[in-house]
């Protein structure tokens, strides 16, 4: 255990030297991550939209007299419904997580120490 931080000849610690040399790389990585997140969010919303529409327009259509789907007794219909529910759940969860991350970034981007009330509101509203 060191009581002091070792410094180089320019009077920098290892963390400061690393941050200074890799600042551009860090900035490029943040930009790439933002673009990737935006694309994944758009894809998640598209998948959720298709899964939601598929739940209301079932294959084979409904029976005109009863309203029950025609393929209700077929085993592949159950597989379709389960896959549709699974995809809709995962897509909406992905969108919710992305929105939560966006809200946290907005709440905590103003300063290193955000106002207490704002921090609590963000934590309680978007707690996972």
Backbone as CSV, one residue per row, in Angstrom:
resi,resn,N_x,N_y,N_z,CA_x,CA_y,CA_z,C_x,C_y,C_z
1,UNK,0.843,-1.180,0.000,0.000,0.000,0.000,0.891,1.248,0.000
2,UNK,0.580,2.152,-0.925,1.354,3.383,-1.025,0.591,4.517,-0.355
3,UNK,1.317,5.353,0.339,0.687,6.502,0.965,0.590,7.678,0.003
4,UNK,1.420,7.668,-1.018,1.367,8.719,-2.039,1.231,8.066,-3.400
5,UNK,0.709,8.817,-4.341,0.579,8.302,-5.695,1.880,8.555,-6.444
6,UNK,2.398,7.536,-7.125,3.636,7.750,-7.881,3.386,8.675,-9.072
7,UNK,4.289,9.599,-9.291,4.160,10.571,-10.371,5.303,10.385,-11.361
8,UNK,5.036,10.704,-12.630,6.094,10.652,-13.633,6.826,11.999,-13.660
9,UNK,7.708,12.162,-14.650,8.501,13.397,-14.698,7.664,14.627,-15.039
10,UNK,6.462,14.416,-15.632,5.556,15.527,-15.932,4.564,15.785,-14.797
11,UNK,4.798,15.141,-13.668,3.964,15.307,-12.481,2.530,14.817,-12.705
12,UNK,2.400,13.655,-13.377,1.093,13.047,-13.639,1.047,11.655,-13.024
13,UNK,-0.152,11.298,-12.541,-0.344,9.932,-12.068,-0.633,9.043,-13.274
14,UNK,-0.677,7.747,-13.047,-0.942,6.805,-14.132,-2.339,7.037,-14.720
15,UNK,-3.316,7.314,-13.889,-4.673,7.557,-14.361,-4.747,8.813,-15.226
16,UNK,-4.056,9.872,-14.783,-4.057,11.121,-15.546,-3.354,10.948,-16.888
17,UNK,-2.260,10.216,-16.900,-1.525,9.968,-18.129,-2.360,9.146,-19.102
18,UNK,-3.005,8.110,-18.596,-3.862,7.270,-19.430,-5.016,8.076,-20.018
19,UNK,-5.666,8.895,-19.194,-6.794,9.708,-19.663,-6.345,10.716,-20.714
20,UNK,-5.185,11.316,-20.530,-4.696,12.316,-21.478,-4.328,11.676,-22.811
21,UNK,-3.709,10.522,-22.786,-3.285,9.881,-24.032,-4.445,9.245,-24.788
22,UNK,-5.486,8.860,-24.097,-6.594,8.160,-24.748,-7.874,8.983,-24.795
23,UNK,-7.757,10.286,-24.692,-8.943,11.147,-24.689,-9.711,11.038,-26.005
24,UNK,-9.004,11.088,-27.129,-9.662,11.009,-28.434,-10.335,9.638,-28.616
25,UNK,-9.649,8.589,-28.211,-10.199,7.243,-28.302,-11.457,7.114,-27.445
26,UNK,-11.437,7.697,-26.263,-12.595,7.666,-25.372,-13.778,8.414,-25.994
27,UNK,-13.497,9.573,-26.592,-14.554,10.364,-27.228,-15.148,9.614,-28.432
28,UNK,-14.281,8.984,-29.248,-14.761,8.211,-30.391,-15.603,7.016,-29.936
29,UNK,-15.189,6.372,-28.859,-15.936,5.222,-28.345,-17.312,5.651,-27.840
30,UNK,-17.383,6.816,-27.180,-18.678,7.305,-26.709,-19.604,7.612,-27.879
31,UNK,-19.077,8.218,-28.938,-19.893,8.515,-30.121,-20.381,7.238,-30.778
32,UNK,-19.487,6.239,-30.899,-19.880,4.972,-31.495,-20.970,4.295,-30.659
33,UNK,-20.819,4.336,-29.350,-21.807,3.727,-28.469,-23.166,4.417,-28.580
34,UNK,-23.154,5.740,-28.712,-24.417,6.478,-28.875,-25.106,6.096,-30.176
35,UNK,-24.346,6.018,-31.279,-24.946,5.639,-32.571,-25.498,4.214,-32.509
36,UNK,-24.748,3.317,-31.896,-25.201,1.928,-31.787,-26.460,1.834,-30.935
37,UNK,-26.509,2.579,-29.856,-27.685,2.582,-28.988,-28.909,3.113,-29.723
38,UNK,-28.735,4.180,-30.496,-29.861,4.718,-31.259,-30.380,3.696,-32.267
39,UNK,-29.463,3.018,-32.963,-29.882,2.017,-33.942,-30.577,0.833,-33.278
40,UNK,-30.065,0.402,-32.142,-30.702,-0.709,-31.427,-32.080,-0.315,-30.902
41,UNK,-32.236,0.926,-30.479,-33.537,1.403,-30.009,-34.544,1.406,-31.148
42,UNK,-34.134,1.893,-32.303,-35.036,1.906,-33.466,-35.425,0.482,-33.837
43,UNK,-34.463,-0.431,-33.836,-34.758,-1.821,-34.160,-35.696,-2.441,-33.124
44,UNK,-35.490,-2.146,-31.853,-36.362,-2.677,-30.799,-37.794,-2.170,-30.956
45,UNK,-37.935,-0.900,-31.285,-39.273,-0.346,-31.493,-39.940,-0.984,-32.700
46,UNK,-39.167,-1.222,-33.764,-39.725,-1.879,-34.951,-40.178,-3.302,-34.627
47,UNK,-39.362,-4.056,-33.903,-39.727,-5.427,-33.530,-40.971,-5.427,-32.643
48,UNK,-41.037,-4.491,-31.696,-42.217,-4.409,-30.827,-43.463,-4.074,-31.638
49,UNK,-43.343,-3.204,-32.624,-44.488,-2.848,-33.462,-44.976,-4.048,-34.254
50,UNK,-44.052,-4.786,-34.850,-44.437,-5.967,-35.633,-45.049,-7.038,-34.730
51,UNK,-44.471,-7.262,-33.562,-45.007,-8.268,-32.639,-46.391,-7.865,-32.144
52,UNK,-46.587,-6.581,-31.883,-47.900,-6.100,-31.439,-48.938,-6.272,-32.543
53,UNK,-48.550,-5.945,-33.774,-49.486,-6.110,-34.898,-49.793,-7.582,-35.141
54,UNK,-48.793,-8.448,-34.969,-49.016,-9.884,-35.186,-49.972,-10.465,-34.150
55,UNK,-50.004,-9.893,-32.967,-50.909,-10.398,-31.938,-52.372,-10.138,-32.308
56,UNK,-52.621,-9.071,-33.060,-53.998,-8.734,-33.437,-54.402,-9.266,-34.795
57,UNK,-53.457,-9.610,-35.620,-53.772,-10.192,-36.922,-53.217,-11.610,-36.943
58,UNK,-53.892,-12.518,-36.265,-53.422,-13.893,-36.130,-53.485,-14.610,-37.466
59,UNK,-52.590,-15.580,-37.687,-52.606,-16.320,-38.945,-53.910,-17.104,-39.095
60,UNK,-54.443,-17.100,-40.286,-55.700,-17.793,-40.560,-56.911,-16.916,-40.300
61,UNK,-56.758,-15.894,-39.505,-57.854,-14.989,-39.216,-58.831,-15.571,-38.209
62,UNK,-59.771,-14.751,-37.749,-60.758,-15.238,-36.779,-61.966,-15.850,-37.494
63,UNK,-62.656,-16.715,-36.784,-63.926,-17.251,-37.272,-64.940,-16.109,-37.233
64,UNK,-65.663,-15.910,-38.315,-66.576,-14.770,-38.398,-67.760,-14.887,-37.432
65,UNK,-68.136,-16.105,-37.079,-69.281,-16.286,-36.179,-68.890,-16.136,-34.704
66,UNK,-67.765,-16.760,-34.334,-67.393,-16.775,-32.919,-66.290,-15.780,-32.559
67,UNK,-65.458,-15.409,-33.504,-64.344,-14.516,-33.235,-63.100,-15.232,-32.750
68,UNK,-63.184,-16.553,-32.559,-62.039,-17.353,-32.131,-61.170,-17.631,-33.358
69,UNK,-59.841,-17.579,-33.215,-58.977,-17.850,-34.365,-59.238,-19.229,-34.966
70,UNK,-59.188,-19.296,-36.289,-59.459,-20.542,-36.998,-58.414,-21.600,-36.656
71,UNK,-57.163,-21.212,-36.542,-56.078,-22.156,-36.272,-55.849,-22.378,-34.782
72,UNK,-56.827,-22.078,-33.961,-56.684,-22.161,-32.509,-56.305,-23.557,-32.033
73,UNK,-56.790,-24.597,-32.683,-56.542,-25.963,-32.222,-55.251,-26.554,-32.779
74,UNK,-54.541,-25.832,-33.624,-53.300,-26.342,-34.214,-52.124,-26.098,-33.265
75,UNK,-51.182,-27.060,-33.177,-50.052,-26.885,-32.259,-49.117,-25.733,-32.671
76,UNK,-48.970,-25.479,-33.963,-48.095,-24.394,-34.389,-48.679,-23.021,-34.065
77,UNK,-49.981,-22.950,-33.878,-50.591,-21.686,-33.475,-50.145,-21.314,-32.062
78,UNK,-50.062,-22.302,-31.187,-49.593,-22.065,-29.821,-48.130,-21.631,-29.844
79,UNK,-47.330,-22.271,-30.705,-45.928,-21.878,-30.840,-45.841,-20.435,-31.332
80,UNK,-46.690,-20.066,-32.290,-46.712,-18.697,-32.809,-47.049,-17.706,-31.695
81,UNK,-48.073,-18.007,-30.913,-48.493,-17.097,-29.844,-47.382,-16.945,-28.801
82,UNK,-46.765,-18.050,-28.408,-45.691,-17.975,-27.419,-44.486,-17.189,-27.951
83,UNK,-44.115,-17.417,-29.212,-42.997,-16.681,-29.807,-43.332,-15.195,-29.917
84,UNK,-44.583,-14.896,-30.234,-45.001,-13.496,-30.355,-44.953,-12.798,-28.995
85,UNK,-45.440,-13.451,-27.963,-45.413,-12.871,-26.615,-43.969,-12.685,-26.143
86,UNK,-43.136,-13.670,-26.415,-41.720,-13.594,-26.026,-41.019,-12.437,-26.735
87,UNK,-41.219,-12.307,-28.033,-40.555,-11.231,-28.775,-41.078,-9.864,-28.354
88,UNK,-42.374,-9.747,-28.113,-42.936,-8.473,-27.669,-42.397,-8.087,-26.289
89,UNK,-42.294,-9.051,-25.394,-41.775,-8.788,-24.061,-40.318,-8.332,-24.102
90,UNK,-39.499,-9.033,-24.867,-38.090,-8.653,-24.948,-37.900,-7.305,-25.629
91,UNK,-38.662,-7.037,-26.677,-38.522,-5.763,-27.384,-38.946,-4.594,-26.495
92,UNK,-40.056,-4.743,-25.796,-40.510,-3.655,-24.925,-39.578,-3.465,-23.725
93,UNK,-39.015,-4.551,-23.221,-38.036,-4.435,-22.143,-36.795,-3.696,-22.623
94,UNK,-36.367,-4.010,-23.825,-35.204,-3.315,-24.389,-35.475,-1.826,-24.555
95,UNK,-36.643,-1.476,-25.047,-36.998,-0.065,-25.207,-37.054,0.620,-23.841
96,UNK,-37.627,-0.046,-22.846,-37.726,0.547,-21.501,-36.343,0.782,-20.903
97,UNK,-35.425,-0.149,-21.093,-34.070,0.024,-20.566,-33.369,1.178,-21.272
98,UNK,-33.549,1.288,-22.576,-32.921,2.390,-23.317,-33.477,3.743,-22.867
99,UNK,-34.790,3.812,-22.643,-35.393,5.065,-22.169,-34.887,5.386,-20.773
100,UNK,-34.769,4.381,-19.931,-34.241,4.595,-18.575,-32.827,5.139,-18.630
101,UNK,-31.983,4.559,-19.481,-30.608,5.045,-19.602,-30.573,6.471,-20.124
102,UNK,-31.454,6.792,-21.048,-31.516,8.153,-21.581,-31.914,9.140,-20.483
103,UNK,-32.899,8.780,-19.674,-33.339,9.663,-18.595,-32.235,9.841,-17.567
104,UNK,-31.534,8.755,-17.218,-30.428,8.884,-16.274,-29.330,9.770,-16.832
105,UNK,-29.049,9.651,-18.129,-28.014,10.482,-18.729,-28.418,11.943,-18.672
106,UNK,-29.705,12.225,-18.908,-30.179,13.604,-18.838,-30.134,14.107,-17.393
107,UNK,-30.557,13.278,-16.454,-30.596,13.697,-15.049,-29.207,13.967,-14.499
108,UNK,-28.241,13.151,-14.870,-26.930,13.256,-14.255,-25.890,13.917,-15.142
109,UNK,-26.275,14.478,-16.271,-25.289,15.098,-17.150,-24.992,16.541,-16.768
110,UNK,-25.819,17.149,-15.970,-25.637,18.568,-15.644,-24.424,18.809,-14.763
111,UNK,-24.190,17.891,-13.854,-23.055,18.053,-12.943,-22.708,16.696,-12.362
112,UNK,-21.563,16.631,-11.732,-21.199,15.384,-11.076,-22.107,15.106,-9.885
113,UNK,-22.599,16.156,-9.259,-23.503,16.015,-8.128,-24.832,16.662,-8.486
114,UNK,-25.785,15.861,-9.019,-27.058,16.463,-9.385,-27.844,16.865,-8.146
115,UNK,-28.831,17.720,-8.303,-29.666,18.065,-7.157,-30.267,16.803,-6.543
116,UNK,-30.367,16.786,-5.240,-30.824,15.600,-4.513,-32.207,15.163,-4.975
117,UNK,-33.130,16.086,-5.076,-34.496,15.742,-5.452,-34.540,15.121,-6.836
118,UNK,-33.811,15.702,-7.778,-33.782,15.176,-9.138,-33.221,13.759,-9.164
119,UNK,-32.151,13.530,-8.409,-31.555,12.199,-8.357,-32.517,11.174,-7.779
120,UNK,-33.226,11.538,-6.707,-34.190,10.617,-6.120,-35.358,10.336,-7.061
121,UNK,-35.846,11.359,-7.734,-36.954,11.163,-8.673,-36.539,10.207,-9.771
122,UNK,-35.359,10.403,-10.341,-34.875,9.515,-11.397,-34.718,8.089,-10.879
123,UNK,-34.167,7.944,-9.682,-33.943,6.603,-9.143,-35.248,5.886,-8.840
124,UNK,-36.240,6.590,-8.311,-37.490,5.914,-7.962,-38.368,5.658,-9.177
125,UNK,-38.368,6.550,-10.144,-39.206,6.348,-11.324,-38.666,5.253,-12.230
126,UNK,-37.356,5.143,-12.323,-36.770,4.234,-13.302,-35.905,3.176,-12.640
127,UNK,-36.312,2.722,-11.478,-35.568,1.698,-10.762,-35.823,0.345,-11.423
128,UNK,-34.753,-0.429,-11.658,-34.931,-1.770,-12.238,-34.510,-2.823,-11.259
